Amino acid sequence: MTTPSSPKTLFTVSDVLTLTGIVVTVIGIIIALLQWGFTSKSIIISVIGVAVLVYLLIERIFPWFKKISPTPPPPEKFTEELTTKEIDESPPALPLLPSDQAFLNQAIDKLDTSSALMLLAQEHRIQPPVTEAIYQQLQHRFGADYTYHLIPTGQAEATKEQYFSLLGQQLGWQRPCKDAIELEKVLAGKLPQDQHLYLFLSRLEKGHPERAKELAIALRGLVQSGKLKVLLLGGGKLEELKFKADTTSLLNIAVIERWPELTAEDVQWLYEQHGPHHSPLTAKDQQDDLEASGGHFALLRNCLEYRANTPAGNVIDYLSQLQQETLLVNAFARFRRTPEPLKQLCEWLSQAEVGPAQPYIFDDLLREVYWLNLLVARGGRLVWRGEAVRQAGLQTLGCPSHPA
């Protein structure tokens, strides 16, 4: 290893040439002054020579003196800090259910072969950390500079300029966007040349449906350019927008991925959140809880709380408490306003099976009940999520109770 004090480092070819240049420049200035005196010609030559000398001193001699001064190596801690920083750049672990994490991994993998994916979930199925986790995992997978999260306003009364200007701000654009065309131009300016740009779009269905339609049409052209990939997240209203979209809409080509049902592993994971001091669940306990709750996330959490508080009790004993849950009462109470839906719901509630499962439910009432997470597709049939859900409907709507 060459040290700073070694001759090889001090006197390189470049150093010798620099010193030679300085000597020649000084001699040239002296000769000019002796030959012509202080004439305009000698002054011009002297100024040029001084400029050369200044350049050589600044660019060559000063760095040369710095080079011979021993500089201590950076402390090892600096390397450790870089290593820690690299570790911190990994996406933080968010409290996701095992089934949620597996589903998100598969969905993000599918973006490699799909230009647009639509993730659909029933009411209460997606918990707040999921949206943040999707965006963080997209950033980690494809790079923060190539990933954006757009959240349209949920205010239906927002003007067109307010709607698209908000989205422009989320893209880093500070000027107003009067319509979808201007927003499309802003987004087009961010499309990279060397890879794709990834757009995570949530809450599209919450605002004005016409604005959502215009945005979806604008995104369709960018997706077809081959530089943009879009991941959408929503529920029943988003599915409705897709099936009502025209052929120029992004929603028309988006591939639907439905959120998975809860698993026994999810039950165990949720139960452990109550604390390790509780008795462990057996495989039968896990299945009993899934059956009692019908796989409804909120009902499952309540069921697990009942179990933790009264471990000697049977899950069947919790059904009477589950069917009185406020979320179930509120879900059914909205249908008491008009007689026709009330009559039809009472007819459906009189039986466990409601009808065949379909890719898209065309009956407005049945579709609404499904997306409220009161129904589930099992074995090609639409059935009530559980007995607690069915009994809650019968009681809330005042229907005559019939055996299922």
Phi, psi and omega in degrees: 000133181277128180268161180297337183267001182285145179303326181299324181281324185287316188242078174274170178302320180298319179296317180297317179296322179297313179298320178298318179298321179296314181298314181297320180296316179297316179298320179298319178296317181297314181299318180297319180291322180289325186281316185249353184070204181270065176263172179298324181294314182290326179295318178299315179297320181294318179298316178298318179296318178297320178299319177295318179297316179299316179300312181296321180294317182287315187277332188244310188287314181299313175299329181295319178293324177296326183292327182277349177276123182296128178251123181295143179295153179297146181296155182295335181300328180301315178297321180294323179295323177297318180297318179296321179297319180297322179294320181294339181284350175289149182295134180295148180286120178257152183286080180256144172299149178305319180292325178296313182296317179297319180295317180294321178300316180294320181295316180293324175299322183290342176295341178294331183245353181240144180273336180210128178239143178238113179265119184245136180221145177285169181305139176070001183280320181270128178264157185311319182297341185295315181298315178296321181295321180300312182296317180295320181289326174296317178297317181292324184283317188246353179103135182297329181286348183245017185225133177226148176245115179256130180233097180298154178294143178269004181274112183295336182275358179297140179288168179300317181293322177296319181299308186279334176292323177298317178294322177298319178298324179290342174267002181089011181263120186268348179273161178294150171241111187284338181200183182294331181295317179292321178296322178300321179294319178299314181292323179298326179291346180261356181293124181283162179271333189261348179200187182273158168257136184248130183241122175258118186241112179240157179064025180299325185277357186279334184265206182292127183298329179291322178294319179298320178297316180296319179296317181296324178292318179297321182288333182301314181296320180292323178295319181290345176289346178088004183251349184239136173236140187234135174242119181253147179228131179184200182226221186297322180294325177292319176298320179296319177299323180295313185282349174258359184285152178272181188287350180264007185264148173300324182298332181295331183254358181290134179273129183276133171235118183270140182298139185285160174286157178293151182241171176299326177296323176295319179302313180298318181298315179294320181296323181290341177292339178285345178127149182285354184281348180283155179296140181295150178275141172272170178299324178293320177301317181298315180292323178298318180293321177297319181291317182296320181275345184071014182078013176278126188302309183296320179293325179295317179298319178294320179298319179292326176293319177299317181296317181294325181280330179228072186299340181278348183284164177261147181302326179301329180292340182274349185299321181296329177282321181298320184287352177259006181299140184301321183296327177287317180299315180294324181297319181276332186298332182296340184269003181278353187286325184238144187289322185297308177300324180298315179295316181294320180295319179298325177293316178294322182290345179283354181221156182286322180261137183259324181169184180289145175284139183228152176302323175222127182274114185277334178290121185300315182294314181296322178296319180296317180297321179297311184287345170286000178070031177264341179240158178215148177271121178221127178059034179078008180234150172271122182230159174294143185302326179187172181295327178297321179294315182296315180295324177298320178294316180299317182289316184294320183272354180070030181282150172293133183279128178233151176299142180287000000 
